[in-house]
Protein backbone atom coordinates (compact mmCIF):
# COMPACT_ATOMS: atom_id res chain seq x y z
CA UNK A 1 0.00 0.00 0.00
CA UNK A 2 2.84 2.35 0.87
CA UNK A 3 4.54 1.68 -2.49
CA UNK A 4 1.30 2.38 -4.39
CA UNK A 5 0.87 5.68 -2.52
CA UNK A 6 4.48 6.73 -3.23
CA UNK A 7 4.19 5.79 -6.92
CA UNK A 8 0.93 7.73 -7.22
CA UNK A 9 2.47 10.83 -5.62
CA UNK A 10 5.52 10.57 -7.90
CA UNK A 11 3.24 10.34 -10.95
CA UNK A 12 1.24 13.41 -9.88
CA UNK A 13 4.44 15.40 -9.36
CA UNK A 14 5.80 14.30 -12.74
CA UNK A 15 2.62 15.33 -14.56
CA UNK A 16 2.58 18.68 -12.75
CA UNK A 17 6.23 19.29 -13.63
CA UNK A 18 5.66 18.38 -17.27
CA UNK A 19 2.89 20.99 -17.47
CA UNK A 20 5.15 23.74 -16.13
CA UNK A 21 6.06 26.72 -18.27
CA UNK A 22 8.62 29.45 -17.81
CA UNK A 23 7.52 32.02 -15.23
CA UNK A 24 7.80 33.03 -11.62
CA UNK A 25 6.34 30.76 -8.99
CA UNK A 26 5.05 33.57 -6.76
CA UNK A 27 2.19 36.03 -7.29
CA UNK A 28 0.91 39.28 -5.77
CA UNK A 29 -2.64 40.49 -6.47
CA UNK A 30 -4.08 43.84 -5.37
CA UNK A 31 -7.00 46.06 -6.30
CA UNK A 32 -10.59 47.19 -5.78
CA UNK A 33 -13.26 45.08 -4.11
CA UNK A 34 -17.04 45.44 -4.37
CA UNK A 35 -18.72 43.85 -1.35
CA UNK A 36 -22.30 42.91 -0.65
CA UNK A 37 -23.01 42.35 3.05
CA UNK A 38 -26.37 40.71 2.44
CA UNK A 39 -28.81 39.26 4.98
CA UNK A 40 -28.09 42.04 7.46
CA UNK A 41 -30.46 44.71 8.73
CA UNK A 42 -27.77 47.07 10.00
CA UNK A 43 -26.32 48.69 6.86
CA UNK A 44 -26.91 48.80 3.11
CA UNK A 45 -26.12 45.56 1.34
CA UNK A 46 -23.88 46.71 -1.50
CA UNK A 47 -20.82 48.95 -1.39
CA UNK A 48 -17.80 49.69 -3.54
CA UNK A 49 -15.66 50.88 -0.60
CA UNK A 50 -13.22 48.01 -0.47
CA UNK A 51 -9.70 46.89 -1.35
CA UNK A 52 -7.65 43.71 -1.20
CA UNK A 53 -4.07 42.45 -1.20
CA UNK A 54 -2.88 38.85 -1.41
CA UNK A 55 0.17 36.90 -2.36
CA UNK A 56 1.38 33.34 -2.57
CA UNK A 57 3.88 30.82 -3.86
CA UNK A 58 3.24 27.90 -6.22
CA UNK A 59 4.99 25.05 -4.46
CA UNK A 60 3.61 22.91 -7.33
CA UNK A 61 2.99 24.36 -10.82
CA UNK A 62 -0.76 24.47 -10.21
CA UNK A 63 -1.06 24.70 -6.40
CA UNK A 64 -0.12 27.73 -4.31
CA UNK A 65 -0.29 28.67 -0.64
CA UNK A 66 -0.33 32.27 0.50
CA UNK A 67 -1.82 35.02 2.65
CA UNK A 68 -4.54 37.64 2.15
CA UNK A 69 -5.83 40.89 3.63
CA UNK A 70 -8.92 42.84 2.57
CA UNK A 71 -11.05 45.77 3.71
CA UNK A 72 -14.76 46.47 3.25
CA UNK A 73 -17.12 49.13 4.54
CA UNK A 74 -20.89 49.26 4.08
CA UNK A 75 -22.70 52.48 5.02
CA UNK A 76 -26.34 53.51 5.19
CA UNK A 77 -27.86 56.95 5.77
CA UNK A 78 -31.06 57.41 7.80
CA UNK A 79 -32.94 60.75 7.55
CA UNK A 80 -33.75 63.01 10.47
CA UNK A 81 -36.00 61.39 13.09
CA UNK A 82 -36.11 60.60 16.81
CA UNK A 83 -33.71 57.78 17.73
CA UNK A 84 -33.06 56.04 21.03
CA UNK A 85 -29.46 56.18 22.26
CA UNK A 86 -28.77 53.85 25.14
CA UNK A 87 -31.56 52.95 27.57
CA UNK A 88 -33.18 56.27 28.37
CA UNK A 89 -31.96 58.90 25.88
CA UNK A 90 -33.70 60.02 22.70
CA UNK A 91 -32.14 62.34 20.11
CA UNK A 92 -33.70 63.95 17.06
CA UNK A 93 -31.19 63.99 14.23
CA UNK A 94 -30.11 62.14 11.12
CA UNK A 95 -27.95 59.02 11.46
CA UNK A 96 -25.38 56.83 9.70
CA UNK A 97 -24.80 53.11 10.12
CA UNK A 98 -21.32 51.90 9.15
CA UNK A 99 -20.08 48.31 9.06
CA UNK A 100 -16.31 47.83 8.71
CA UNK A 101 -14.70 44.44 8.09
CA UNK A 102 -11.02 43.50 7.84
CA UNK A 103 -10.58 39.79 7.09
CA UNK A 104 -7.08 38.28 6.85
CA UNK A 105 -5.50 34.84 6.88
CA UNK A 106 -4.21 32.03 4.68
CA UNK A 107 -5.07 30.94 1.13
CA UNK A 108 -4.83 27.78 -0.95
CA UNK A 109 -5.11 28.26 -4.73
CA UNK A 110 -5.41 25.85 -7.64
CA UNK A 111 -4.92 27.23 -11.16
CA UNK A 112 -6.19 25.23 -14.12
CA UNK A 113 -3.45 26.39 -16.51
CA UNK A 114 0.02 27.90 -16.28
CA UNK A 115 -0.31 30.13 -19.33
CA UNK A 116 -1.23 33.74 -20.13
CA UNK A 117 -4.84 33.06 -19.10
CA UNK A 118 -5.02 31.37 -15.69
CA UNK A 119 -8.46 30.47 -14.32
CA UNK A 120 -8.31 29.42 -10.68
CA UNK A 121 -10.25 28.43 -7.58
CA UNK A 122 -9.18 29.46 -4.10
CA UNK A 123 -10.08 28.81 -0.47
CA UNK A 124 -9.43 31.33 2.31
CA UNK A 125 -9.44 30.77 6.07
CA UNK A 126 -8.62 33.26 8.78
CA UNK A 127 -9.99 35.89 11.14
CA UNK A 128 -12.41 38.76 10.60
CA UNK A 129 -12.19 42.00 12.57
CA UNK A 130 -15.49 43.90 12.45
CA UNK A 131 -16.59 47.23 13.87
CA UNK A 132 -20.09 48.70 13.67
CA UNK A 133 -20.88 52.40 14.15
CA UNK A 134 -24.19 54.12 14.75
CA UNK A 135 -23.27 57.78 14.23
CA UNK A 136 -25.35 60.84 15.11
CA UNK A 137 -24.47 64.52 14.69
CA UNK A 138 -23.15 64.82 18.27
CA UNK A 139 -22.57 61.27 19.50
CA UNK A 140 -22.24 57.67 18.44
CA UNK A 141 -22.48 54.04 19.52
CA UNK A 142 -20.14 51.30 18.35
CA UNK A 143 -19.40 47.60 18.77
CA UNK A 144 -16.20 45.67 17.97
CA UNK A 145 -15.65 41.92 17.72
CA UNK A 146 -13.55 39.16 16.16
CA UNK A 147 -14.80 36.14 14.25
CA UNK A 148 -13.67 33.13 12.24
CA UNK A 149 -13.62 33.75 8.46
CA UNK A 150 -14.02 31.33 5.52
CA UNK A 151 -14.32 32.17 1.82
CA UNK A 152 -14.35 30.28 -1.50
CA UNK A 153 -13.33 32.25 -4.60
CA UNK A 154 -13.26 31.72 -8.36
CA UNK A 155 -11.27 33.96 -10.64
CA UNK A 156 -9.03 34.47 -13.60
CA UNK A 157 -5.71 36.23 -14.11
CA UNK A 158 -4.56 37.39 -17.52
CA UNK A 159 -0.87 38.00 -18.22
CA UNK A 160 -0.65 39.50 -21.74
CA UNK A 161 3.09 40.23 -21.79
CA UNK A 162 5.78 37.69 -22.50
CA UNK A 163 8.39 37.22 -19.76
CA UNK A 164 6.38 39.37 -17.35
CA UNK A 165 4.00 38.54 -14.51
CA UNK A 166 2.16 41.85 -14.87
CA UNK A 167 -1.50 41.26 -15.63
CA UNK A 168 -5.13 41.72 -14.66
CA UNK A 169 -7.29 39.83 -12.18
CA UNK A 170 -11.06 39.36 -12.01
CA UNK A 171 -12.65 37.25 -9.27
CA UNK A 172 -15.93 36.56 -7.48
CA UNK A 173 -16.25 35.36 -3.89
CA UNK A 174 -18.57 34.41 -1.06
CA UNK A 175 -17.56 34.64 2.59
CA UNK A 176 -18.97 33.92 6.01
CA UNK A 177 -17.67 35.25 9.34
CA UNK A 178 -18.85 34.22 12.80
CA UNK A 179 -18.88 37.78 14.23
CA UNK A 180 -21.71 38.51 16.68
CA UNK A 181 -23.00 41.86 17.98
CA UNK A 182 -25.84 41.92 20.50
CA UNK A 183 -25.82 45.74 20.40
CA UNK A 184 -26.80 45.85 16.72
CA UNK A 185 -28.47 42.45 16.34
CA UNK A 186 -25.77 40.90 14.13
CA UNK A 187 -25.50 37.11 14.22
CA UNK A 188 -22.87 36.13 11.64
CA UNK A 189 -21.81 38.06 8.54
CA UNK A 190 -22.54 36.89 4.99
CA UNK A 191 -20.68 38.63 2.17
CA UNK A 192 -20.44 38.19 -1.58
CA UNK A 193 -18.83 40.34 -4.23
CA UNK A 194 -16.22 40.68 -6.93
CA UNK A 195 -12.67 41.94 -7.22
CA UNK A 196 -10.89 43.77 -10.01
CA UNK A 197 -7.18 44.37 -9.77
CA UNK A 198 -3.61 43.96 -10.95
CA UNK A 199 -1.61 40.76 -10.75
CA UNK A 200 2.19 40.77 -10.43
C-alpha positions as CSV (number, residue, x, y, z in Angstrom):
1,X,0.0,0.0,0.0
2,X,2.8,2.4,0.9
3,X,4.5,1.7,-2.5
4,X,1.3,2.4,-4.4
5,X,0.9,5.7,-2.5
6,X,4.5,6.7,-3.2
7,X,4.2,5.8,-6.9
8,X,0.9,7.7,-7.2
9,X,2.5,10.8,-5.6
10,X,5.5,10.6,-7.9
11,X,3.2,10.3,-11.0
12,X,1.2,13.4,-9.9
13,X,4.4,15.4,-9.4
14,X,5.8,14.3,-12.7
15,X,2.6,15.3,-14.6
16,X,2.6,18.7,-12.8
17,X,6.2,19.3,-13.6
18,X,5.7,18.4,-17.3
19,X,2.9,21.0,-17.5
20,X,5.1,23.7,-16.1
21,X,6.1,26.7,-18.3
22,X,8.6,29.4,-17.8
23,X,7.5,32.0,-15.2
24,X,7.8,33.0,-11.6
25,X,6.3,30.8,-9.0
26,X,5.0,33.6,-6.8
27,X,2.2,36.0,-7.3
28,X,0.9,39.3,-5.8
29,X,-2.6,40.5,-6.5
30,X,-4.1,43.8,-5.4
31,X,-7.0,46.1,-6.3
32,X,-10.6,47.2,-5.8
33,X,-13.3,45.1,-4.1
34,X,-17.0,45.4,-4.4
35,X,-18.7,43.9,-1.4
36,X,-22.3,42.9,-0.7
37,X,-23.0,42.3,3.0
38,X,-26.4,40.7,2.4
39,X,-28.8,39.3,5.0
40,X,-28.1,42.0,7.5
41,X,-30.5,44.7,8.7
42,X,-27.8,47.1,10.0
43,X,-26.3,48.7,6.9
44,X,-26.9,48.8,3.1
45,X,-26.1,45.6,1.3
46,X,-23.9,46.7,-1.5
47,X,-20.8,49.0,-1.4
48,X,-17.8,49.7,-3.5
49,X,-15.7,50.9,-0.6
50,X,-13.2,48.0,-0.5
51,X,-9.7,46.9,-1.4
52,X,-7.7,43.7,-1.2
53,X,-4.1,42.4,-1.2
54,X,-2.9,38.9,-1.4
55,X,0.2,36.9,-2.4
56,X,1.4,33.3,-2.6
57,X,3.9,30.8,-3.9
58,X,3.2,27.9,-6.2
59,X,5.0,25.0,-4.5
60,X,3.6,22.9,-7.3
61,X,3.0,24.4,-10.8
62,X,-0.8,24.5,-10.2
63,X,-1.1,24.7,-6.4
64,X,-0.1,27.7,-4.3
65,X,-0.3,28.7,-0.6
66,X,-0.3,32.3,0.5
67,X,-1.8,35.0,2.6
68,X,-4.5,37.6,2.2
69,X,-5.8,40.9,3.6
70,X,-8.9,42.8,2.6
71,X,-11.1,45.8,3.7
72,X,-14.8,46.5,3.3
73,X,-17.1,49.1,4.5
74,X,-20.9,49.3,4.1
75,X,-22.7,52.5,5.0
76,X,-26.3,53.5,5.2
77,X,-27.9,57.0,5.8
78,X,-31.1,57.4,7.8
79,X,-32.9,60.7,7.5
80,X,-33.8,63.0,10.5
81,X,-36.0,61.4,13.1
82,X,-36.1,60.6,16.8
83,X,-33.7,57.8,17.7
84,X,-33.1,56.0,21.0
85,X,-29.5,56.2,22.3
86,X,-28.8,53.8,25.1
87,X,-31.6,52.9,27.6
88,X,-33.2,56.3,28.4
89,X,-32.0,58.9,25.9
90,X,-33.7,60.0,22.7
91,X,-32.1,62.3,20.1
92,X,-33.7,64.0,17.1
93,X,-31.2,64.0,14.2
94,X,-30.1,62.1,11.1
95,X,-27.9,59.0,11.5
96,X,-25.4,56.8,9.7
97,X,-24.8,53.1,10.1
98,X,-21.3,51.9,9.1
99,X,-20.1,48.3,9.1
100,X,-16.3,47.8,8.7
101,X,-14.7,44.4,8.1
102,X,-11.0,43.5,7.8
103,X,-10.6,39.8,7.1
104,X,-7.1,38.3,6.9
105,X,-5.5,34.8,6.9
106,X,-4.2,32.0,4.7
107,X,-5.1,30.9,1.1
108,X,-4.8,27.8,-0.9
109,X,-5.1,28.3,-4.7
110,X,-5.4,25.8,-7.6
111,X,-4.9,27.2,-11.2
112,X,-6.2,25.2,-14.1
113,X,-3.5,26.4,-16.5
114,X,0.0,27.9,-16.3
115,X,-0.3,30.1,-19.3
116,X,-1.2,33.7,-20.1
117,X,-4.8,33.1,-19.1
118,X,-5.0,31.4,-15.7
119,X,-8.5,30.5,-14.3
120,X,-8.3,29.4,-10.7
121,X,-10.2,28.4,-7.6
122,X,-9.2,29.5,-4.1
123,X,-10.1,28.8,-0.5
124,X,-9.4,31.3,2.3
125,X,-9.4,30.8,6.1
126,X,-8.6,33.3,8.8
127,X,-10.0,35.9,11.1
128,X,-12.4,38.8,10.6
129,X,-12.2,42.0,12.6
130,X,-15.5,43.9,12.4
131,X,-16.6,47.2,13.9
132,X,-20.1,48.7,13.7
133,X,-20.9,52.4,14.1
134,X,-24.2,54.1,14.7
135,X,-23.3,57.8,14.2
136,X,-25.3,60.8,15.1
137,X,-24.5,64.5,14.7
138,X,-23.2,64.8,18.3
139,X,-22.6,61.3,19.5
140,X,-22.2,57.7,18.4
141,X,-22.5,54.0,19.5
142,X,-20.1,51.3,18.4
143,X,-19.4,47.6,18.8
144,X,-16.2,45.7,18.0
145,X,-15.6,41.9,17.7
146,X,-13.5,39.2,16.2
147,X,-14.8,36.1,14.2
148,X,-13.7,33.1,12.2
149,X,-13.6,33.8,8.5
150,X,-14.0,31.3,5.5
151,X,-14.3,32.2,1.8
152,X,-14.3,30.3,-1.5
153,X,-13.3,32.3,-4.6
154,X,-13.3,31.7,-8.4
155,X,-11.3,34.0,-10.6
156,X,-9.0,34.5,-13.6
157,X,-5.7,36.2,-14.1
158,X,-4.6,37.4,-17.5
159,X,-0.9,38.0,-18.2
160,X,-0.6,39.5,-21.7
161,X,3.1,40.2,-21.8
162,X,5.8,37.7,-22.5
163,X,8.4,37.2,-19.8
164,X,6.4,39.4,-17.3
165,X,4.0,38.5,-14.5
166,X,2.2,41.8,-14.9
167,X,-1.5,41.3,-15.6
168,X,-5.1,41.7,-14.7
169,X,-7.3,39.8,-12.2
170,X,-11.1,39.4,-12.0
171,X,-12.6,37.2,-9.3
172,X,-15.9,36.6,-7.5
173,X,-16.2,35.4,-3.9
174,X,-18.6,34.4,-1.1
175,X,-17.6,34.6,2.6
176,X,-19.0,33.9,6.0
177,X,-17.7,35.2,9.3
178,X,-18.8,34.2,12.8
179,X,-18.9,37.8,14.2
180,X,-21.7,38.5,16.7
181,X,-23.0,41.9,18.0
182,X,-25.8,41.9,20.5
183,X,-25.8,45.7,20.4
184,X,-26.8,45.9,16.7
185,X,-28.5,42.4,16.3
186,X,-25.8,40.9,14.1
187,X,-25.5,37.1,14.2
188,X,-22.9,36.1,11.6
189,X,-21.8,38.1,8.5
190,X,-22.5,36.9,5.0
191,X,-20.7,38.6,2.2
192,X,-20.4,38.2,-1.6
193,X,-18.8,40.3,-4.2
194,X,-16.2,40.7,-6.9
195,X,-12.7,41.9,-7.2
196,X,-10.9,43.8,-10.0
197,X,-7.2,44.4,-9.8
198,X,-3.6,44.0,-10.9
199,X,-1.6,40.8,-10.7
200,X,2.2,40.8,-10.4
